[in-house]
Amino acid sequence: MCVGLPARVVTVRDGMALVDASGAKREVSAELLEQLDPGDYVMVHAGVAIAKITSDDGEETDALLDGLL
């Protein structure tokens, strides 16, 4: 099973984005998405930001994952 995780964009530079996923920060590729800005929320899979999402989507996904743990 593959799982994408929601993350908030901290910075964007040269096709890469620093994202914060529940406190864990990491760099991911942002080349699939146009007009990505700090503060945006994205779905991350395999080190790639694959879709922009709303902050509500991110919070809902975090809550669902917390419930599984």
N, C-alpha and C positions, 0 to 999 in steps of 0.2 A: 504494500500500500504506500502511496506517495502522499505526503502532507505538505501543504504550503503554510507558512506562518506569517501572520500580520506583523508589520514593523513600521515605525515612524521614521521618515527620512530626516537625517540630521544635516548632512551636507551632500552636495552633488558637484562632481568635477571630473572632466575627461572621461565621460561614459561610465563612471563608477559612483556609487552612492554609499555613504556611511549611514547605516540604519540602526535603530534601537528597537530590539524585540524584547519587551519585558525586562529591560535593564541590560541585556546582552548586546553589545555593539559589535558590528562587523561590516566589512566592505562587501558589497554585492554589485554585480553588473547592472547598469541602468540603461543599457543600450536598446532594449526593446520598447521603452516607454518614451513618449515625447513630453516635453514641458513638465519635467519633474522638479519640484521645488522643496526646500526645507519645510518641514511641517506636514507634507503630504503623507498619506498612509499607502503602503503597498503590500501586496502579497508576494512573499519570497519563497522560491522553490529552487533547490540545488544551486544556491549562490547567485540566483538571477531574480531581479524584480520583474514579475511576470504580469502584474496588473495593478492599476491604481484602485484603491478602495476608500470607503468613507471611514472616518474615525469610529462611527457606530459599528461598522462591519468588523473592524479590528477589535473593539471591546467585546463584541459578541463572540468572536472566535476565541479570544483569550479566556472568557468565562467558560466556554464549552470545554476547552482544553484543561482548565483548572479543575473542572468537574470530573474529568477522566482520571486525574491523578489522585 
